[in-house]
Amino acid sequence: MNRSTVFTDGRLSMLIRHYLLLLALFIVEKPLFMLYAGGGGYSPVEWLEVMRHGLSVDLSVAGYLTCLPLLMVITGIWWESFPIKTAMKWYDGIVSVILSLIFCGDCALYPFWGTKLDASVFFYLKTPGEAMASISVPFLIAGLAAAAAIAWLVYKTLTMALKPYGHKYPQVLRRIPATVVMVLLYAPIVLAIRGGLGESTMNVGHAYFSTDQFLNHSAVNPAFSLLSSMGKSDDYASYYDYFDEEQRAGLFEGLFLQEDGNTEMLLKTRRPNVLLMIMEGYGGDLVERLGGTPGVSPCLDRISREGVFFENCYAGSYRTDRGVVCILNGHPGLPVSSYMKMPVKSATLPSFPSRLAQLGYDTEFMYGGDINFTNMQSYLWSNGYRNIISDTDFTPAQRHTNAWGVNDDITFSALYDRICGKDPSQPWMTTFLSLSSHEPFDVPFNRFEDKIPNSFAYTDSCLGSLVDKLKSTPVWDSLLVVIIPDHGFPYPQEGFFQAPHVRHIPAIWTGGAVREPRVVECLTNQYDMAATLLAQMGLDHSEFGFSRNVLSSAYERQFVFYTYNNGFCFIDSTGVSVYDDDAGKCVIDEGPDGRRRTDLGKAILQTLYDDLGSR
């Protein structure tokens, strides 16, 4: 077999040239976008950082756009009369028009929207008359002319890849190796599309790198932003449309009062340094003090007796991406949607770390896993964090100590070192998300034969060691440590996984900034932590419309609300109602007045999606 048949007939090099030309076009887009949208004040280094950090997303989009040309080439190997060049020219023409319209639309709308182009643009196209009323005719003509010119330039650039090549494979035995080579080429293309071999698949968060949102937005490929949002965009206000507006408003009124009244002060200082410990899955089923499995959480139980213990706190949702939003944004979890996966939406939420950053706090987030999983990185940059530490900041050996990344003993130790190295004159807030108490529950620890409680006991030991070491440092005196899980975990794994006992979680304040040990008995939600902490710091929290200051004398209408996949639970002094929307009925209804509890839960859920639709 003549090797030149496979490698030098020009088809392979044509595909490579085509891919690289697409990539070059995407890279050039970024400085052009910055020039148009107002990036003239940035340094050359920042411009280069935009192009560098956006490269992974550009590689992905170029990969998507190379899949069909590769299929054409494979077709041509077996069908000699197949007009590859003609088909490629038509393909490049269509791609050129689409890419130019997306780029021009992104540039034109960004100064008005302040966000990258997303699927919400299609809602405006449903009413073209109203959309056109906001655009002047000269602006529209100029935009269309620019799009046409760019489309022509893109087309001419892409067709540069189409050079003459030999195209005959007279023997089947020569066609087979050529086909194998081309099929194998899909492997690196799929890898580029996916964004590597990590846990997370490609998302816009891969391009985020700065606290300056304009730089992050400039790095994001607009075609990827538009296409990825299409699967997430919807008429959210029509979700869970249980009541007419008057009835919904009447039921919802007064549920989330923002009045502080007389607030009991449990802290010694208004401006503590804050260490927020988000404990992966550490629900009440694994906490002995909450009635969970004995012996799993001795350190957490001890710490709860040394500080402020919220004994009737419940998680707001059932996944990490929802639970983190509950804690940081003071917003209830959504059952079938995730704010973290919608950067345009999540950026509009109030944020506890953003409030502290505005006060001059140095804000940092540490996680031993893939920071791009569930679009976490873009969410964190948008919500006030100025430094993010993840698995790539550890050694290659360390980042493979757990199926999800770096084991807790390593990250807890790194957290301690970073805290002790902080400037004592600079207030700070550090958020830490643990990792090891997660499937597959493989940890370097040996207390229980069952690896589920064993993994939680391991994380508990890491937490206890950290707190004990911090007590012996000067940092402790002005430190508030907030310990709260992202969600619960059912153990033993039997019965209804969305039952209240699974969502019952430990919430603890400890540290030298706490006045004295105290048990808070009122019903509270994970998302109440934001307003409660801000009130302790003497800060207004009225923008956190779904978060309540539970230490206020005005907090009289106590209830718990949490969601799960297409359902919710409402708990108050009268009982518990768990409603499944798929079934259209309550699957748990304990105590009198269940209809009222269900209606109140429905009103909250409907309001949450009305609010989501308005953002």
Secondary structure, DSSP 8 states (H G I E B T S, - for coil): --HHHHHSSSHHHHHHHHHHHHHHHHHHHHHHHHHHHT-TTS-HHHHHHHHHHTHHHHHHHHHHHHHHHHHHHHHHHH-TT--HHHHHHHHHHHHHHHHHHHHHHHHHHHHHHSS---TTHHHHHTSHHHHHHTS-HHHHHHHHHHHHHHHHHHHHHHGGG---------SHHHHHHHHHHHHHTHHHHHHHHHTSSSSS---GGGG---S-HHHHHHHS-HHHHHHHHHTT---GGGTT--S-HHHHHHHHTTTT-----SB---BS-SS-EEEEEEETT--GGG-GGGT--TTS-HHHHHHHHHSEEEEEEE-S-SSHHHHHHHHHH-----SS--GGG-HHHHTTS--HHHHHHHTT-EEEEEESB-TTGGGHHHHHHHTT-SEEE-GGGS-TTGGGSBTTBS-HHHHHHHHHHHHHTS-TTS-EEEEEE--SSSTT---S--S-SSHHHHHHHHHHHHHHHHHHHHHTSGGGGGEEEEEEESS---SSS-S-TTSHHHHEEEEEEESTTB-S-EEE-S-EEGGGHHHHHHHHTT---TT-TT---TTBTT--S--EEEEETTEEEEEETTEEEEEETTTTEEEEEESS-HHHHHHHHHHHHHHHHHHHHH-
